[in-house]
């Protein structure tokens, strides 16, 4: 393992730790609002809306950082090179290695996240359903981060 590869990995893990911590705090603040429906989205207090925005933002940032940095850097450290291959190939390999729940799960998270990225007043029920789905998957996203980073860290430690 190169020093640069390890430094990139540690930087990505640190970034994910920040998103994870802030996501966890936001989750505790919105827990009492669940499940949300379209009417709830219309009547949220400014504070509740801010916490919900924080949760959605940190969820998106965590998922982006995992997909853009943690997965590629971690797979490289595990000896699995996917830099020049489609991301779906990396997802399939991570599923085979039991590093993610499934390729389909990851794709569904991306779809939910994309659905809440834009606010359409005439689609409040759909948006509420996507928000509920995202909130319902926050713990699984965090577990996946933990599983993946543990596998990479164990491999790196064994190599040292």
Long-range contacts (C-beta under 8 A, 24 or more apart in sequence): 1-77, 1-156, 1-159, 5-73, 5-76, 5-77, 6-77, 6-156, 8-69, 8-73, 9-73, 9-74, 9-77, 9-152, 9-156, 11-69, 12-65, 12-69, 12-70, 12-73, 13-70, 13-149, 15-65, 15-69, 16-62, 16-65, 16-66, 16-70, 16-145, 16-149, 19-58, 19-61, 19-62, 19-65, 20-58, 20-62, 20-142, 20-145, 22-54, 22-58, 23-55, 23-58, 23-59, 23-62, 23-138, 23-142, 24-142, 25-54, 26-51, 26-52, 26-54, 26-55, 26-58, 27-55, 27-135, 27-138, 29-54, 29-55, 30-55, 30-135, 34-132, 34-135, 35-128, 35-132, 36-128, 36-131, 36-132, 37-124, 37-125, 37-128, 38-124, 38-125, 38-127, 38-128, 39-124, 40-128, 41-124, 41-127, 41-128, 41-131, 42-124, 52-131, 55-134, 55-135, 55-138, 56-116, 56-131, 56-134, 59-113, 59-134, 59-138, 59-141, 60-113, 60-117, 62-141, 62-142, 62-145, 63-109, 63-110, 63-113, 63-141, 66-141, 66-144, 66-145, 66-148, 67-106, 70-145, 70-148, 70-149, 71-148, 74-148, 74-149, 74-151, 74-152, 77-152, 77-155, 77-156, 78-151, 78-152, 78-155, 79-155, 94-148, 97-151, 98-147, 99-144, 99-147, 99-148, 99-151, 100-144, 100-147, 100-148, 101-140, 101-144, 105-140, 108-133, 109-134, 109-137, 109-141, 112-137
